[in-house]
Amino acid sequence: MPRINPTRTPMAEQPAAERIRNFDEVPLGYTAEEAMAEASRCLLCKRPSCMDGCPVKINIVGFLELVAQGDFRGAINLIKESNALPAITGRVCPQETQCEQVCVLARKYEPVAIGRVERFLADWEAAQGELPIPEPAPPTGKKVAVVGAGPAGLTVAADLARLGHQVTVLEALHEAGGVLVYGIPEFRLPKAIVQREVNYVCALGVSLVKDFVVGQTATLDELLEEHDAVFLGSGAGLPWFLDIPGENLSGVYSANEYLTRSNLMKAYRFPEYDTPIARGRRVITIGGGNVAMDACRTALRLGAEESIVVYRRSRDEMPARLEEIHHAEQEGIRFMYLTTPVAIHGDDQGRVKELECLRNELGEPDASGRRRPVAIEGSNFRIPADIVIMAIGQSPSPLIPRTTADLATKRDGVVVIDEATGKTSKRGVFAGGDVATGGATVILAMGQGRTAAAAIDEYLRTGVW
């Protein structure tokens, strides 16, 4: 047996000093030789734990073996049996806490870079030209409405179309992709790649209707009159705020608005797109997740002289991907840990001037398993700023529950589902993704989409709820 390389194959990246001046993708991807070298590190386990860590259950060992042999076509076809969006998941999926975390090789060495190889395959396939479209099952005559063209909705739509059902995706925005287009910046996920994956789903026979706001254009009950089942994948677009003094000052943004202006409305391409967006000199982002990393790095690229992250716990407790934190640190983002905002102060024009904070120390773990921040009395201090971005979480929009009397939700507006099927309290309605979890990951949304698609197919074929 050949000796296993203990370290993963490195991936080339744009240098930090260059990339902070552009919105081009930061990692540059593997070459064919690099992908084969990395795939050959796989131990080809008979009982692969990596698949258990994958929310969409990709045959990881199978596709890695094919890549190592140079069979790229066979490998990407195998991935697409479980995952219709490999170019996206290969870039934004938190593999380090899922499939790679449980890789057997990781017990002694660095785990196989599963996501990097997946990304290579998706990009390789796109470079070949026209994507091959699998033959769908015979038409069933059943009609399904999918609310939201984000990761969950696109996954459900692809799976159900391949099973022979007539699927229509209803998207509230003017572009499909959900958080993939309005939330994740170009430097982390190029929008041309999102469009490529959306085109693939549509090529499976899925109809896409944009600018269709369920709860306003049509209610859920009206959709059920014309469809045999409905899937809710409308995401979580209602931002949270801290409820501290000064949040109504000019210059305070939710991360949702800030990133939507930059990404979906293309403020980053000024002056080609003249989207209004504040380009502060000193920008503070509050939060420690991936959205916070996206916001602080976007601010830098929009011209901020200093971009600062304020987070109430330490670096070890940050929920953002380690890769995103590392990239932010490389780019010169300043991190202020163990810091809690208590007020925003403005000037006599009503604009942000300073963020007042308290210093913290870590106490006992809370319900999340992370150590709870405890404020140190009398430790108040102020940080000068002209833009403050709130990136502390979000909830689903209340529009659909408000117009649907018998759809059960939790206090934060999250739709209640049966985790094993995606069924809601309303017959014929299923849900998944952020609308059923609050803000979570792209791959978790896709995993719930796959679960719901299987349950919807069974419901359509049996009529049993």
LINZIMO-V318079 format. One record per pair of residues at least 4 apart in sequence whose C-alpha atoms are under 8 Angstrom apart, sorted by the first residue. I is the first residue (numbers start at 0). GAP is how many residues later the second one is. Records with the same first field share a line. If there is no record, write none. Layout:
I->GAP, GAP
This chain:
3->37
4->36
5->103, 104
6->102, 103, 104
7->30, 102, 103, 104, 105
8->25, 28, 29, 104
10->16, 17, 18, 19
11->15, 16, 17, 18
12->13, 14, 15, 16
13->4, 5, 11, 12, 13, 14
14->4
15->4, 311, 314, 315
16->4, 314
17->4
18->4, 5, 7
19->277, 280, 281, 311
20->280
21->279
22->162, 163, 164, 245, 278
23->162, 163, 166
24->161, 162, 163, 164, 165
25->161, 162
28->87, 90, 91
29->4, 5, 86, 87, 90
30->4, 89
31->4, 88
32->4
33->4
34->4, 32, 33, 81, 82, 85
35->4, 31, 32, 33, 34
36->4, 31
37->4, 30, 74, 75, 79
38->25, 26, 28, 29, 73, 74, 75, 78
39->24, 25, 27, 28
40->71
41->19, 22, 23, 63, 70
42->61, 62
43->4, 17, 21
44->16
47->4, 13, 55
48->4, 50, 53, 54, 55
49->4, 10, 48, 49, 50, 51, 52, 53, 54
50->6, 7, 8, 9, 48
51->5, 47
52->4, 45, 46, 47, 48, 49
53->4, 44, 45
54->388, 389, 391, 392, 393
55->26, 27, 387, 390, 391, 394
56->25
57->21, 23, 24, 25
58->4, 19, 20, 23
59->4, 19, 54
60->4
61->4, 13, 16
62->4, 11, 12, 13, 15, 16
63->4, 11, 50, 53
64->4
65->4, 5, 6, 8, 9
66->4, 5, 8
70->4
71->4, 49, 52
72->4, 52
73->4
74->4, 46
75->4, 42, 45, 46, 49
76->4
77->4
78->4, 7
79->4, 5, 6
82->72
83->71, 74, 113, 116, 117
84->4, 70, 112
85->4, 32, 33, 36
86->4, 31, 32, 34, 35, 36, 106, 110
87->4, 5, 31, 101, 105, 106, 109
88->4, 26, 30, 353, 354
89->25, 26, 27, 28, 29
90->24, 25, 28, 97, 98
91->96, 97, 350
92->22, 348, 349, 350
93->4, 227, 347, 349
94->4, 5, 6, 19, 20
95->4, 5
96->4
97->4
98->4, 15
99->6, 11, 12, 13, 14
100->5, 10
101->4
102->4, 8, 9
103->7
104->4, 5, 6, 7
105->4, 5, 6
112->4
113->4
114->4
115->4
116->4
117->4
118->4
119->4
120->4
121->4
122->4
123->4
124->4, 6
125->4, 5
130->69
132->67, 70, 71
133->28, 70
134->27
135->25, 26, 27, 28, 68
136->25, 26, 27
137->25, 26
138->24, 25, 26, 27
139->24, 25, 26
140->24, 25
141->23, 24, 85, 86, 318
142->22, 23, 24, 25, 83, 84, 85, 86
143->21, 22, 23, 24, 83, 84, 85, 86, 87
144->22, 23, 24, 25, 78, 82, 84, 85, 86
145->7, 10, 11, 21, 22, 23, 24, 84, 85, 86, 87
146->6, 22, 23, 24, 67, 83, 84, 85, 86, 87
147->5, 21, 22, 23, 24, 30, 84, 85, 86, 87
148->4, 5, 20, 21, 22, 27, 28, 29, 84, 85
149->4, 26, 27, 28, 29, 30, 83, 84, 85
150->4, 26, 27, 28, 29, 282, 291, 292, 294, 295
151->4, 81, 280, 281, 290, 293, 294, 295, 296, 297, 298
152->4, 16, 78, 79, 80, 81, 296
153->4, 15, 23, 44, 47
154->4, 291, 294, 295
155->4, 75, 290, 293, 294, 296, 297
156->4, 10, 11, 12, 44, 49, 296
157->4, 43, 46, 48
158->4, 291, 294
159->4, 5, 6, 7, 293, 297
160->4, 5, 6, 43, 44, 45
161->42
162->294
165->39, 40
166->38, 39, 40
167->38, 39, 40, 41
168->37, 38, 39, 40
169->38, 39, 40, 41, 42, 43, 44
170->4, 5, 37, 38, 39, 40, 41, 42
171->38, 39, 40, 41, 42
172->37, 38, 39
173->36, 37
174->6, 35, 89
175->5, 19, 22, 34
176->4, 5, 17, 18, 21
177->4, 5, 57
178->4, 5, 56
179->4, 9, 11, 14
180->4, 10, 13, 82, 83
181->74, 77, 78, 79, 81, 82
182->73, 76, 77, 80, 81, 108
183->4, 5, 75, 79, 107, 110
184->4, 5, 74, 77, 78, 109, 113
185->4, 5, 77
188->4, 5
189->4
190->4
191->4
192->4
193->4
194->4
195->4
196->4
197->4
198->4
199->4
200->4, 5
201->4, 5, 6
211->5
212->4, 5
213->4, 5, 6, 185, 186
214->4, 5, 184, 185, 187, 188
215->183
217->4, 5
218->4, 181, 184, 185
219->4, 180, 183, 184
220->4, 183
221->4
222->4, 7
223->4, 5, 6, 204
227->200, 232
228->199, 200, 201, 227, 231
229->198, 199, 200
230->198, 199, 200, 201, 221
231->197, 198, 199, 200, 203
232->198, 199, 200, 201, 202
233->162, 199, 200, 201
234->161, 162, 198, 199, 200, 203, 204
235->158, 159, 160, 161, 198, 199, 202, 203
236->19, 157, 158, 159, 160
237->156, 157, 158, 159
238->15, 16, 17, 154, 155, 156
239->14, 150, 151, 152, 153, 154, 155
240->6, 13, 149, 151
242->4
243->98, 99, 100
244->97, 98, 99, 100
245->97, 98, 99, 100
246->5, 96, 97
247->4
248->95, 97, 101, 102, 103
249->100, 101, 102
250->27, 100, 101, 135, 136, 137
251->100, 135, 136, 137, 138
252->4, 5, 134, 135, 136, 137
253->4, 135, 136, 137
254->4, 36, 37, 40, 134, 135, 136
255->4, 135
256->4
257->4, 19, 37, 131
258->4, 5, 35, 36, 39
259->4, 5
260->4, 5, 6, 14, 15, 16
261->4, 5, 6, 13, 15, 36
262->4, 5
264->8, 10
265->4, 7, 9
266->6, 7, 8, 9, 10
267->5, 34
268->4
269->4, 5
277->109
278->20, 23, 24, 25
279->19, 23, 24, 106, 107
280->22, 23, 24, 25, 104, 105
281->22, 23, 24, 25, 26, 102, 103, 104, 105
282->13, 16, 21, 23, 24, 25, 102, 103, 104, 105, 106
283->12, 23, 24, 25, 26, 101, 103, 104, 105
284->7, 10, 11, 22, 23, 24, 25, 103, 104, 105, 106
285->6, 23, 24, 25, 102, 103, 104, 105, 106
286->5, 22, 23, 24, 25, 103, 104, 105
287->4, 5, 21, 22, 23, 30, 31, 32, 103, 104
288->4, 29, 30, 31, 32, 102, 103
289->4, 29, 30, 31, 34
290->4, 29, 100
291->4, 17, 99, 100
292->4, 27, 31, 32, 35
293->4
294->4, 94, 96
295->4, 11, 12, 13, 32, 37
296->4, 10, 31, 34, 36
297->4
298->4, 5, 8
299->4, 5, 6, 7
305->27, 28
306->25, 26, 27
307->25, 26, 27, 28
308->24, 25, 26, 27
309->25, 26, 27, 29, 30, 31
310->24, 25, 26, 27, 28, 29
311->25, 26, 27, 28, 48, 61
312->4, 5, 24, 25, 26, 47, 48, 49, 58, 59, 60
313->4, 23, 24
314->22
316->53, 54
319->4, 5
320->4
321->4
322->4
323->4
324->4
325->4
326->4
327->4, 5
328->4, 5
337->21, 22, 23, 24, 35
338->18, 19, 20, 21
339->17, 18, 19, 20, 35
340->14, 15, 16, 17
341->13, 14, 15, 16
342->12, 13, 14
343->8, 9, 10, 11, 12
344->7, 8, 9, 10, 11
345->4, 5, 6, 7, 8
346->4, 5, 6
350->35
351->33, 34, 35, 36
352->31, 32, 33
353->28, 29, 30, 31, 32
354->27, 28, 29, 30, 33
355->24, 25, 26, 27
356->23, 24, 25, 26
357->17, 18, 19, 20, 21, 22, 23
358->16, 17, 20, 21
359->13, 14, 15, 16
360->12, 13, 14, 15
361->9, 10, 11, 12
362->8, 9, 10, 11
363->7, 8
364->4, 5, 6, 7
365->4, 5, 6
392->46
393->44, 45
394->17, 18, 19, 39, 40, 43, 44
395->16, 17, 18, 38, 39, 42
396->16
397->4, 15
398->4
399->4
400->4, 6, 7, 8, 12
405->19, 20
406->8, 17, 18, 19
407->7, 8, 16, 17, 18
408->4, 5, 6, 7
409->4, 5, 6
413->21, 22, 23, 24
414->9, 16, 20, 21, 22
415->8, 9, 20
416->4, 5, 6, 7, 8, 13, 14, 15, 19
417->4, 5, 6
418->4
419->31
420->9, 30, 31, 33, 34
421->8, 9, 10, 26, 29, 30, 33
422->4, 5, 6, 7, 8, 29, 32
423->5, 6, 7
424->4
426->38
427->37
429->22, 26
430->4, 5, 18, 21
431->4, 5, 13, 16, 17, 20
432->4, 5, 7, 9, 11, 12, 13, 15, 16
433->4, 5, 6, 11
439->4, 5
440->4
441->4
442->4
443->4
444->4
445->4
446->4
447->4
448->4
449->4
450->4
451->4
452->4
453->4
454->4
455->4
456->4
457->4, 5, 6
458->4, 5, 6
